[in-house]
C-alpha cells in the first residue's frame, strides 16, 4: 500500500473524519483529502504530526500497519457487538422489572383468584434476576477478553472507541432511568445498580 492509502486507513481506523484530522494538525479538509487521494504528499513535519494523531510512527505511515489495522478492526467490531448486546440486556432487564411492578403488581393478602397474577409477577422477577446475572457475567468475560485481545493484538484505543463507550454509558443509564419512572415500587437506584456495576467494569 502507498502512503496515501496508509493515511486513509489510519484515519478510518482512528474513527476520525477528515475535518477532525485537519483541525488537529492545523490544515484544511481539502489538504487531508489531497494527501489521502495521492494528489499531494505531506512533508516530514506533517507526517510526524499525522503519526501522533493516529497514534503510530513514521514506519506505520510509510510502510503500513496491515496486521495492526486488522487487529484493531476486529477489536472495534467485537467491542461494538459486546456493547450492543449489553445494552439490549439492560433494556430487557429494566422492562422485566418494570412490568412485574406496573402490570402485575401484588398486594398484601392475596386471594386464590389472584394466584395467576402472583405467578406472572414471580416469573418476571426471575427473568429480571437472570438478565442482571447475564449482564454481569457477560461484561466480566467480554471486557476481560477484549483487554487480553488488545494487549496481544497490540491494538490502541482510538477516539472513536472512546466515543462509543461514552454513548453506551449514557444509554445504559438513561434506559433504566426511564423505566424507573413507571415503577411505583422500586426507585431509580434499584434500576441503576446493575448498570453502574457494568460501567465500573
Secondary structure as UniProt FT lines:
FT   HELIX           3..14
FT   HELIX           18..25
FT   HELIX           29..37
FT   HELIX           44..53
FT   TURN            54..55
FT   HELIX           58..63
FT   HELIX           66..102
FT   HELIX           112..114
FT   HELIX           115..152
FT   TURN            153..154
FT   HELIX           159..180
FT   TURN            181..182
FT   HELIX           188..200
//
